Amino acid sequence: MKKILFAIASVMTLALTSCFENTGYNSTYYFSRVVTVTPTSNSVKFVADYTGEEFKSFTNLKTEEQLAQFGLADAKRAELYIRLDVDNENKQEITLEQAQKVDIQSVSNTTPTDSIRPFASWMQKPLFNDYAPIVWVADGYLNVVPVIPSDEEGKYFLTAEKAINDTLYLRLGASYTPNQNKQNSVDKLQCFDLRTLNDTADADLEQRAKMIEVLEAIKQHKSDSMRIVLTGKFEWTKINGKDTIGDMKAITDYFKCEFIR
């Protein structure tokens, strides 16, 4: 069994109280989390990426009906901005200050026909303290934040490439309208549901073969952990006065593929 590099039970059970014990005065803290949204019969639960923290006792959000007040109606993924108040008796209250729904995209089962342009970079996303990955998998969702030279949101295509042993190779492409001054803009968090690798029935011949190769590797390593190498085209610095385009890769931590049947 390979070692899983992201947080395991010891981190998931980390209590916020340990950070703020015996302060002797009122304190307020702000932090953000990327979460999976899980409505239940009587409440709603937010599970944070990497840390596994479960938030289900916000002072201002307790039921599924209240999700719409924060723009999270029918949301499966979200970014939350949270306020934690701790009084002098160490009593804690957690309030949801702001929230943004994260749109979920499918793995593309057809070869993109749009004009694919290079990325300027992929941004590191702070998930907890000093842990800020470029690309990560949580609850079966692959996540990455692109930086592109555009004033508008880009259109993104995630496609399967191949699998080697316990490593899945995927490619991310971007289609966008470049701005005139070539100033880079950080696009929003892009989230892809890896379960849609199963959608091979309507795939074109090229993509079906690659998706099946990746799915077969997942089946072979069902009881173990895997990782993803994400590749994209990037515009490098000028060489001999010319722009240079080339591939760059980012690698996820190891994760379980139990979400794919």
TIKOL-329885 format. One record per residue: residue number from 1; residue in three letters; chain; x negated, y negated, z negated of N, C-alpha, C in turn. Coordinates in steps of 0.02 Angstrom, whole numbers. Layout:
<atoms>
ATOM  num  residuo  cadena    n_c1    n_c2    n_c3   ca_c1   ca_c2   ca_c3    c_c1    c_c2    c_c3
ATOM  NUM      ala       A       X       Y       Z       X       Y       Z       X       Y       Z
...
</atoms>
This chain:
<atoms>
ATOM  num  residuo  cadena    n_c1    n_c2    n_c3   ca_c1   ca_c2   ca_c3    c_c1    c_c2    c_c3
ATOM    1      met       A     -42      60       0       0       0       0     -44     -62       0
ATOM    2      lys       A     -35    -105      50     -76    -166      54     -52    -216       3
ATOM    3      lys       A     -97    -258     -18     -80    -310     -66     -39    -364     -32
ATOM    4      ile       A      17    -382     -61      58    -437     -35      30    -502     -63
ATOM    5      leu       A      11    -548     -19     -25    -607     -39      18    -661     -69
ATOM    6      phe       A      83    -661     -52     125    -714     -80     148    -694    -150
ATOM    7      ala       A     186    -738    -181     203    -728    -252     243    -665    -263
ATOM    8      ile       A     227    -629    -318     264    -570    -337     300    -585    -403
ATOM    9      ala       A     319    -533    -438     365    -542    -494     339    -591    -546
ATOM   10      ser       A     274    -591    -559     248    -635    -611     261    -708    -595
ATOM   11      val       A     258    -726    -531     272    -795    -512     347    -806    -510
ATOM   12      met       A     384    -757    -487     456    -765    -480     490    -775    -547
ATOM   13      thr       A     460    -750    -600     490    -758    -666     461    -817    -704
ATOM   14      leu       A     421    -857    -671     392    -916    -702     449    -963    -724
ATOM   15      ala       A     451    -982    -787     504   -1026    -812     480   -1098    -810
ATOM   16      leu       A     523   -1142    -787     506   -1212    -787     492   -1238    -857
ATOM   17      thr       A     522   -1206    -907     513   -1230    -975     441   -1227    -997
ATOM   18      ser       A     402   -1181    -969     333   -1175    -991     292   -1237    -975
ATOM   19      cys       A     314   -1275    -925     277   -1334    -905     292   -1394    -950
ATOM   20      phe       A     349   -1392    -984     372   -1452   -1017     385   -1443   -1092
ATOM   21      glu       A     359   -1390   -1122     373   -1378   -1192     340   -1430   -1237
ATOM   22      asn       A     375   -1446   -1291     347   -1487   -1345     323   -1556   -1321
ATOM   23      thr       A     359   -1586   -1275     339   -1652   -1251     356   -1706   -1302
ATOM   24      gly       A     412   -1697   -1338     430   -1746   -1389     463   -1808   -1361
ATOM   25      tyr       A     477   -1810   -1297     511   -1868   -1268     548   -1845   -1205
ATOM   26      asn       A     592   -1888   -1181     630   -1872   -1120     585   -1879   -1059
ATOM   27      ser       A     593   -1833   -1012     553   -1834    -952     596   -1818    -891
ATOM   28      thr       A     577   -1846    -835     612   -1833    -772     559   -1814    -720
ATOM   29      tyr       A     574   -1760    -684     528   -1735    -633     567   -1725    -568
ATOM   30      tyr       A     533   -1737    -511     564   -1727    -446     521   -1677    -406
ATOM   31      phe       A     554   -1633    -370     518   -1586    -328     564   -1561    -273
ATOM   32      ser       A     534   -1533    -222     573   -1507    -165     562   -1432    -158
ATOM   33      arg       A     609   -1399    -127     605   -1328    -113     639   -1313     -46
ATOM   34      val       A     611   -1265     -11     645   -1235      47     678   -1172      21
ATOM   35      val       A     743   -1164      36     781   -1111       4     825   -1073      53
ATOM   36      thr       A     844   -1013      31     898    -976      63     961    -986      22
ATOM   37      val       A    1016   -1001      56    1079   -1015      22    1122    -952      20
ATOM   38      thr       A    1143    -933     -41    1182    -872     -49    1246    -886     -88
ATOM   39      pro       A    1301    -898     -54    1365    -906     -90    1387    -840    -120
ATOM   40      thr       A    1417    -843    -179    1446    -784    -211    1520    -797    -223
ATOM   41      ser       A    1553    -751    -254    1626    -758    -263    1644    -819    -306
ATOM   42      asn       A    1603    -834    -356    1620    -888    -402    1571    -946    -403
ATOM   43      ser       A    1516    -939    -366    1464    -991    -370    1422    -989    -307
ATOM   44      val       A    1367   -1025    -309    1320   -1024    -253    1249   -1023    -282
ATOM   45      lys       A    1206    -986    -248    1138    -977    -273    1088    -998    -219
ATOM   46      phe       A    1035   -1033    -239     982   -1054    -195     918   -1018    -216
ATOM   47      val       A     888    -980    -172     826    -944    -188     769    -976    -150
ATOM   48      ala       A     719    -999    -187     664   -1037    -159     613    -991    -124
ATOM   49      asp       A     588   -1015     -67     534    -980     -33     472    -978     -77
ATOM   50      tyr       A     435    -924     -71     372    -913    -106     380    -901    -180
ATOM   51      thr       A     412    -947    -217     415    -939    -290     470    -891    -311
ATOM   52      gly       A     522    -883    -271     578    -841    -290     622    -871    -343
ATOM   53      glu       A     612    -934    -360     655    -968    -409     728    -966    -386
ATOM   54      glu       A     773    -954    -432     844    -955    -417     876   -1016    -450
ATOM   55      phe       A     907   -1058    -409     941   -1117    -435    1016   -1106    -426
ATOM   56      lys       A    1052   -1101    -482    1125   -1091    -479    1160   -1127    -535
ATOM   57      ser       A    1126   -1178    -562    1157   -1215    -618    1146   -1290    -609
ATOM   58      phe       A    1151   -1314    -548    1147   -1386    -537    1206   -1421    -573
ATOM   59      thr       A    1192   -1479    -601    1246   -1515    -635    1300   -1537    -587
ATOM   60      asn       A    1282   -1547    -524    1329   -1575    -475    1346   -1528    -418
ATOM   61      leu       A    1326   -1465    -423    1344   -1416    -371    1348   -1347    -404
ATOM   62      lys       A    1408   -1322    -410    1419   -1258    -444    1459   -1208    -402
ATOM   63      thr       A    1496   -1233    -352    1539   -1188    -314    1525   -1195    -239
ATOM   64      glu       A    1546   -1145    -201    1536   -1145    -129    1571   -1204     -96
ATOM   65      glu       A    1628   -1224    -124    1666   -1280     -95    1626   -1345     -98
ATOM   66      gln       A    1583   -1352    -147    1544   -1413    -154    1486   -1419    -105
ATOM   67      leu       A    1470   -1366     -70    1414   -1368     -22    1425   -1421      31
ATOM   68      ala       A    1487   -1430      52    1502   -1479     105    1485   -1550      84
ATOM   69      gln       A    1487   -1564      19    1470   -1631      -5    1397   -1649       9
ATOM   70      phe       A    1356   -1598      18    1285   -1609      31    1265   -1591     102
ATOM   71      gly       A    1315   -1582     145    1301   -1564     214    1278   -1493     223
ATOM   72      leu       A    1296   -1449     176    1273   -1380     177    1328   -1330     190
ATOM   73      ala       A    1385   -1352     215    1439   -1306     231    1413   -1254     281
ATOM   74      asp       A    1422   -1191     266    1401   -1135     309    1325   -1130     317
ATOM   75      ala       A    1287   -1165     276    1214   -1163     282    1187   -1098     254
ATOM   76      lys       A    1138   -1070     288    1102   -1011     263    1032   -1030     238
ATOM   77      arg       A    1006   -1086     265     940   -1110     245     945   -1185     234
ATOM   78      ala       A     904   -1211     188     908   -1282     172     844   -1306     140
ATOM   79      glu       A     833   -1372     143     781   -1405     104     815   -1446      50
ATOM   80      leu       A     794   -1437     -12     824   -1471     -68     775   -1519    -101
ATOM   81      tyr       A     800   -1576    -124     762   -1623    -164     796   -1624    -232
ATOM   82      ile       A     759   -1604    -284     788   -1588    -349     761   -1633    -403
ATOM   83      arg       A     804   -1651    -451     783   -1688    -510     790   -1644    -571
ATOM   84      leu       A     738   -1641    -611     739   -1603    -674     732   -1651    -732
ATOM   85      asp       A     781   -1653    -775     779   -1694    -836     768   -1650    -896
ATOM   86      val       A     720   -1668    -938     704   -1631    -998     708   -1679   -1057
ATOM   87      asp       A     750   -1663   -1108     756   -1708   -1165     706   -1689   -1219
ATOM   88      asn       A     707   -1726   -1274     657   -1715   -1326     667   -1650   -1365
ATOM   89      glu       A     723   -1615   -1352     733   -1550   -1381     721   -1494   -1329
ATOM   90      asn       A     692   -1515   -1274     675   -1468   -1219     737   -1441   -1183
ATOM   91      lys       A     793   -1475   -1190     852   -1455   -1152     844   -1481   -1081
ATOM   92      gln       A     858   -1438   -1032     847   -1455    -962     912   -1461    -923
ATOM   93      glu       A     913   -1508    -878     968   -1515    -830     939   -1523    -761
ATOM   94      ile       A     966   -1486    -713     941   -1488    -645     996   -1518    -600
ATOM   95      thr       A     978   -1570    -564    1025   -1605    -521    1000   -1603    -449
ATOM   96      leu       A    1045   -1591    -403    1028   -1592    -332    1033   -1664    -307
ATOM   97      glu       A     977   -1694    -291     976   -1764    -268     995   -1770    -194
ATOM   98      gln       A     963   -1729    -153     977   -1731     -81     968   -1660     -54
ATOM   99      ala       A     999   -1648       4     992   -1583      36     997   -1591     112
ATOM  100      gln       A     963   -1548     147     968   -1549     220     972   -1477     245
ATOM  101      lys       A    1023   -1465     285    1032   -1399     315     976   -1385     364
ATOM  102      val       A     949   -1324     363     899   -1303     411     933   -1259     463
ATOM  103      asp       A     931   -1280     525     962   -1241     578     922   -1177     590
ATOM  104      ile       A     958   -1123     602     926   -1058     613     930   -1041     687
ATOM  105      gln       A     873   -1022     715     868   -1005     785     854    -930     793
ATOM  106      ser       A     867    -904     852     854    -835     868     787    -827     902
ATOM  107      val       A     759    -768     896     702    -751     938     727    -748    1009
ATOM  108      ser       A     692    -779    1055     714    -782    1125     706    -714    1158
ATOM  109      asn       A     760    -688    1188     755    -624    1223     751    -632    1298
ATOM  110      thr       A     742    -694    1320     731    -708    1391     669    -753    1397
ATOM  111      thr       A     634    -747    1452     575    -788    1463     595    -860    1473
ATOM  112      pro       A     566    -907    1434     585    -977    1440     573   -1004    1510
ATOM  113      thr       A     621   -1043    1536     613   -1075    1601     599   -1149    1594
ATOM  114      asp       A     605   -1176    1533     590   -1247    1522     515   -1259    1529
ATOM  115      ser       A     498   -1322    1540     428   -1341    1543     398   -1339    1473
ATOM  116      ile       A     350   -1295    1462     320   -1286    1396     260   -1333    1389
ATOM  117      arg       A     262   -1374    1337     210   -1424    1325     171   -1407    1262
ATOM  118      pro       A     110   -1433    1256      69   -1416    1198      90   -1451    1134
ATOM  119      phe       A      75   -1420    1078      84   -1451    1013      25   -1497     998
ATOM  120      ala       A      37   -1547     956     -18   -1586     928     -48   -1549     868
ATOM  121      ser       A      -3   -1518     828     -25   -1478     771      37   -1444     742
ATOM  122      trp       A      25   -1401     692      78   -1376     649      63   -1401     580
ATOM  123      met       A     113   -1428     546     102   -1460     482     105   -1409     425
ATOM  124      gln       A      61   -1417     376      66   -1377     315     128   -1400     276
ATOM  125      lys       A     165   -1353     250     226   -1368     213     217   -1350     140
ATOM  126      pro       A     218   -1399      94     211   -1383      23     271   -1344      -2
ATOM  127      leu       A     259   -1285     -28     313   -1244     -56     311   -1243    -132
ATOM  128      phe       A     250   -1251    -160     245   -1251    -233     174   -1272    -251
ATOM  129      asn       A     168   -1325    -290     103   -1350    -313      54   -1355    -254
ATOM  130      asp       A      -1   -1316    -255     -50   -1323    -203     -43   -1270    -149
ATOM  131      tyr       A      14   -1234    -148      25   -1184     -96      63   -1217     -38
ATOM  132      ala       A      29   -1226      18      59   -1260      75      40   -1223     139
ATOM  133      pro       A      78   -1173     158      62   -1134     218      81   -1171     282
ATOM  134      ile       A      51   -1151     337      70   -1177     402     130   -1139     428
ATOM  135      val       A     129   -1074     420     185   -1032     443     196    -979     389
ATOM  136      trp       A     260    -964     376     275    -915     324     341    -881     339
ATOM  137      val       A     350    -822     307     411    -783     314     445    -779     246
ATOM  138      ala       A     510    -793     244     549    -787     182     618    -761     200
ATOM  139      asp       A     639    -708     167     706    -679     177     720    -663     251
ATOM  140      gly       A     668    -645     287     677    -627     357     676    -685     405
ATOM  141      tyr       A     657    -745     381     654    -805     423     582    -828     431
ATOM  142      leu       A     562    -838     493     496    -866     508     502    -942     511
ATOM  143      asn       A     457    -977     477     462   -1049     469     398   -1084     490
ATOM  144      val       A     406   -1142     524     348   -1181     546     372   -1252     559
ATOM  145      val       A     328   -1301     547     345   -1371     559     299   -1399     614
ATOM  146      pro       A     325   -1409     674     283   -1432     730     271   -1508     728
ATOM  147      val       A     215   -1527     756     199   -1598     768     190   -1606     843
ATOM  148      ile       A     230   -1650     873     229   -1658     945     226   -1733     962
ATOM  149      pro       A     198   -1751    1020     196   -1821    1041     261   -1842    1075
ATOM  150      ser       A     314   -1848    1035     380   -1864    1061     419   -1902    1010
ATOM  151      asp       A     464   -1946    1034     508   -1983     990     573   -1945     977
ATOM  152      glu       A     582   -1888    1010     642   -1849    1004     625   -1779     977
ATOM  153      glu       A     676   -1745     953     666   -1676     931     648   -1632     991
ATOM  154      gly       A     606   -1584     978     588   -1537    1030     636   -1478    1033
ATOM  155      lys       A     628   -1438    1084     664   -1375    1092     612   -1320    1088
ATOM  156      tyr       A     626   -1268    1048     575   -1219    1033     596   -1149    1053
ATOM  157      phe       A     547   -1110    1074     558   -1042    1096     509    -996    1059
ATOM  158      leu       A     535    -949    1021     494    -899     988     503    -833    1025
ATOM  159      thr       A     448    -806    1050     451    -743    1088     402    -693    1059
ATOM  160      ala       A     419    -629    1067     375    -575    1046     320    -566    1098
ATOM  161      glu       A     260    -547    1074     204    -534    1120     182    -462    1116
ATOM  162      lys       A     162    -440    1056     136    -372    1049     131    -356     975
ATOM  163      ala       A     110    -295     960      97    -274     891      34    -231     891
ATOM  164      ile       A      -8    -243     841     -67    -202     831     -69    -182     757
ATOM  165      asn       A     -59    -117     746     -56     -90     677      -4    -129     636
ATOM  166      asp       A     -26    -162     582      22    -196     538      29    -270     554
ATOM  167      thr       A       8    -291     613      10    -362     632      55    -372     692
ATOM  168      leu       A     103    -416     685     148    -434     740     125    -499     771
ATOM  169      tyr       A     123    -501     837     101    -560     872     161    -593     907
ATOM  170      leu       A     176    -654     887     230    -693     915     203    -758     944
ATOM  171      arg       A     239    -787     992     217    -849    1022     272    -902    1016
ATOM  172      leu       A     253    -963     997     299   -1018     993     285   -1068    1049
ATOM  173      gly       A     335   -1084    1088     329   -1134    1141     373   -1194    1126
ATOM  174      ala       A     353   -1252    1153     390   -1314    1140     406   -1348    1206
ATOM  175      ser       A     467   -1373    1211     487   -1414    1268     511   -1481    1240
ATOM  176      tyr       A     483   -1536    1266     502   -1602    1240     483   -1656    1291
ATOM  177      thr       A     510   -1716    1280     493   -1773    1322     439   -1814    1288
ATOM  178      pro       A     378   -1817    1317     324   -1853    1284     339   -1928    1281
ATOM  179      asn       A     317   -1960    1227     323   -2032    1224     264   -2064    1261
ATOM  180      gln       A     272   -2127    1280     222   -2160    1322     155   -2171    1286
ATOM  181      asn       A     159   -2185    1222      97   -2200    1186      63   -2138    1158
ATOM  182      lys       A      94   -2080    1169      66   -2016    1146      56   -2013    1070
ATOM  183      gln       A      97   -2052    1033      93   -2049     961     129   -1985     937
ATOM  184      asn       A      98   -1951     889     126   -1888     865     181   -1900     813
ATOM  185      ser       A     232   -1858     817     287   -1861     769     298   -1792     739
ATOM  186      val       A     311   -1789     674     325   -1726     641     398   -1708     654
ATOM  187      asp       A     410   -1651     685     478   -1629     696     503   -1594     633
ATOM  188      lys       A     567   -1579     630     595   -1548     571     573   -1475     566
ATOM  189      leu       A     584   -1445     509     568   -1376     498     606   -1331     547
ATOM  190      gln       A     569   -1289     582     598   -1242     629     601   -1173     596
ATOM  191      cys       A     660   -1142     599     672   -1079     564     701   -1028     612
ATOM  192      phe       A     670    -969     616     691    -917     663     709    -854     625
ATOM  193      asp       A     766    -826     642     789    -765     610     757    -704     644
ATOM  194      leu       A     711    -672     609     675    -615     638     720    -555     649
ATOM  195      arg       A     778    -553     619     825    -499     630     847    -496     703
ATOM  196      thr       A     844    -553     737     866    -556     807     816    -524     854
ATOM  197      leu       A     760    -498     828     718    -455     869     756    -394     893
ATOM  198      asn       A     809    -376     857     851    -319     876     894    -333     938
ATOM  199      asp       A     899    -395     959     944    -413    1014     912    -399    1081
ATOM  200      thr       A     902    -336    1094     868    -316    1156     916    -299    1213
ATOM  201      ala       A     979    -291    1198    1027    -268    1249    1030    -316    1308
ATOM  202      asp       A    1030    -381    1295    1035    -430    1349     968    -462    1367
ATOM  203      ala       A     914    -433    1342     848    -461    1355     826    -447    1427
ATOM  204      asp       A     785    -492    1454     756    -478    1520     702    -424    1512
ATOM  205      leu       A     681    -396    1567     635    -339    1565     571    -354    1528
ATOM  206      glu       A     542    -412    1540     479    -430    1508     487    -436    1432
ATOM  207      gln       A     537    -472    1411     546    -483    1340     570    -420    1304
ATOM  208      arg       A     611    -380    1337     635    -318    1305     577    -272    1288
ATOM  209      ala       A     530    -265    1333     473    -221    1321     432    -246    1261
ATOM  210      lys       A     422    -311    1256     383    -339    1201     420    -334    1135
ATOM  211      met       A     485    -346    1137     525    -342    1075     526    -270    1049
ATOM  212      ile       A     533    -222    1094     534    -152    1073     467    -132    1043
ATOM  213      glu       A     412    -156    1072     346    -141    1045     340    -167     973
ATOM  214      val       A     364    -228     961     361    -257     894     407    -218     847
ATOM  215      leu       A     467    -201     869     514    -164     827     487     -95     809
ATOM  216      glu       A     454     -62     856     425       4     841     370      -2     788
ATOM  217      ala       A     331     -55     792     279     -65     741     310     -76     672
ATOM  218      ile       A     365    -114     671     400    -126     607     425     -60     578
ATOM  219      lys       A     453     -17     620     478      47     596     421      90     568
ATOM  220      gln       A     363      88     600     306     128     578     279     105     511
ATOM  221      his       A     289      41     496     262      13     433     319      -6     385
ATOM  222      lys       A     374      30     389     433      13     350     419      13     275
ATOM  223      ser       A     378      60     254     364      66     182     305      24     160
ATOM  224      asp       A     276     -12     207     217     -53     191     233    -126     206
ATOM  225      ser       A     182    -168     204     192    -239     219     158    -257     285
ATOM  226      met       A     181    -311     315     156    -332     380     142    -407     378
ATOM  227      arg       A     113    -432     431     101    -503     438     113    -524     510
ATOM  228      ile       A     120    -588     522     131    -615     589      75    -662     608
ATOM  229      val       A      50    -654     668       5    -703     698      46    -744     747
ATOM  230      leu       A      53    -808     733      92    -852     776      44    -892     820
ATOM  231      thr       A      56    -890     886      13    -924     934      51    -979     969
ATOM  232      gly       A      18   -1034     982      48   -1089    1020      -6   -1124    1060
ATOM  233      lys       A      15   -1161    1111     -32   -1201    1151     -40   -1269    1118
ATOM  234      phe       A    -102   -1291    1113    -118   -1355    1081    -161   -1398    1127
ATOM  235      glu       A    -151   -1464    1121    -192   -1510    1159    -253   -1528    1117
ATOM  236      trp       A    -311   -1509    1139    -372   -1521    1102    -400   -1589    1121
ATOM  237      thr       A    -454   -1610    1087    -486   -1673    1104    -515   -1670    1173
ATOM  238      lys       A    -525   -1728    1202    -551   -1731    1271    -621   -1701    1274
ATOM  239      ile       A    -633   -1661    1325    -699   -1634    1339    -720   -1656    1408
ATOM  240      asn       A    -777   -1691    1412    -800   -1720    1475    -747   -1765    1506
ATOM  241      gly       A    -710   -1801    1463    -661   -1849    1487    -595   -1818    1508
ATOM  242      lys       A    -586   -1753    1497    -525   -1720    1518    -489   -1690    1457
ATOM  243      asp       A    -422   -1693    1460    -383   -1660    1408    -391   -1584    1415
ATOM  244      thr       A    -395   -1550    1360    -402   -1477    1360    -345   -1445    1323
ATOM  245      ile       A    -313   -1397    1354    -259   -1360    1324    -282   -1290    1308
ATOM  246      gly       A    -269   -1267    1247    -289   -1199    1229    -247   -1171    1173
ATOM  247      asp       A    -251   -1107    1164    -212   -1073    1112    -244   -1082    1044
ATOM  248      met       A    -201   -1089     993    -222   -1086     923    -173   -1042     886
ATOM  249      lys       A    -197   -1011     832    -157    -962     796    -151    -981     722
ATOM  250      ala       A     -96    -961     692     -86    -966     620     -59    -900     595
ATOM  251      ile       A     -78    -880     535     -62    -813     510     -21    -819     445
ATOM  252      thr       A      32    -780     441      72    -779     380      39    -735     327
ATOM  253      asp       A      61    -741     265      45    -691     215      80    -626     233
ATOM  254      tyr       A      60    -572     200      94    -508     209     164    -512     179
ATOM  255      phe       A     211    -478     211     280    -478     188     311    -411     206
ATOM  256      lys       A     366    -395     173     403    -334     187     453    -347     244
ATOM  257      cys       A     463    -296     286     511    -302     342     576    -266     326
ATOM  258      glu       A     595    -264     263     656    -228     244     719    -259     273
ATOM  259      phe       A     715    -321     296     774    -355     322     791    -331     393
ATOM  260      ile       A     746    -295     426     759    -270     493     777    -196     488
ATOM  261      arg       A     835    -178     515     858    -109     513     846     -75     580
</atoms>
